C-alpha cells in the first residue's frame, strides 16, 4: 500500500498551485476528487500556454491533473452545494486556492467545513495572504516573482528584471501546502484532530530566497548586485556561472581561481591568488575565463576539470538530457491513459518510498467523468444538477 491509500482529498483548486499539491498527494496513494464548475471546469483546461492541445484540452491541465477524478457541479445551486457537503463529510482533506472571501460566499470556508467534519484537514493557498491591502490582488506566478524580488536575482547586471522560465512560485506554494497537509495528517492519525493549513504564494516566494535574504538583512541592507559577466548568483564570486565554449556551454560552480587557471592552461587566472578577489574582481575574472573557454570544446574542458573534482557540468537541453543514460536510469517518464483511451507521456512523482517508484497509469479526467460513480458512492441524492 502507498502511504496515503484510503485517504480522500476534495480539491476545489485550479490552475497550478493547488493542483500541484493534490497531485503529490495522489501520487502517494490518496484518492483526489476535483470539484469543477458546471460547463467550465478548471480554467486550466482551456488556458493554452502553447500551441499544443492534447485531446482537446491544455497540455498543462493534463500534466498537473493526472491520477485524479472529476466531479462537475453547480456550486450556485442548493442541490450542488449539498452534494459537495456530502463529500466533505467523508473527506480527510480539502484544498482550495481561491482569493480570500470566495469560499465564505460559497459556504465552504474553514469554520463551516470543520463544523461538518471536525477532523478534516483544510488547506488553502492565497496569493498574498488573507489580510492587508494586497489580499485581493491576483495570485499569478509572474506577478509574485516580480513583487518579491525574484526577478532581480537572475540575469546579468544590465539585464533588468528577469523572470524564471517556470511557474516556480506556484510549484513552491503547492509543495508547502502538501508539507503542511502531511504534517496535519500525521497529527490526525495520532490525535484524531483536524487542521487548517494556510500558504500564500508571497510567503513561499519569500522563503525560497532565505539564503540571499538572510545575507541582505545582515549586510546593512545593501541590495544584491548581479555581476556584469556570466551572472548566476548575485552573492557568489567567480567562477560561478555558465560559459560558452567552442561547441556549447559549460557550467562552473565555486572553486579556486588559481587552480582553475592551472587546469585550463590560462596563466592570467593564476594571478588571482587572494580568495577575496573571487568576489571583489569577479567581472574581471569572468571576462578572462569567458574568453579562454571559447577556445576549446565543452568535452575538452570537462576532461580536464572533472578528474580534478572541479564542480562543473555540461549544459544540456531536454533532447540531450533525455537521451543520456544518466537520465534514462531514473525512469522519470511515464505513460498514462485517459478514460477515452487517449495516451500521453508525462513526468512521474520524484519521490521513492521503500525503494519503489510512485507511478500510476491513470491520466487526467474529462470534465465530470466521475459524477455517476461519486454520487452512487458518497451522496444519497438521486437527482444531479449537471
Buried (B, 14 or more C-beta within 10 A) or exposed (E): EBBBEEBBBBBBBBBBBBBBBBBBBBBBBBBBBBBBBBEEBBEBBEBBEEEEEBBEBBBBBBBBBBBBBBBBBBBEEEEBBBBBBBBBEBBBBBBBBBBBEEBEEBEBBBEBBBEBBEBBBBBBBBBBBEEEEBBEBEBBBEBBBBBBBBBBBBBBEEEEEBBBEEBBBBBBBBBBBBBBBBEBBEEBEEEEEBBBBBBBBBBBBBBBBEEBBEBBEEEEEEEBEBBBBBBBBBBBBBBBBBBBBEEBBBBBBEBBBBBBBBBBEBEEBBEBEEEEBBBBBBBBBBBBBBEBBEEBBBEBBBEBBEEEEBEBBBBBEEEEEEEEEEBEEEEBEBEBEBEEEBEBEBEBBEEEEEEEBBBBEBBBBBBBBBBEEBBEEBBEEEEBBB
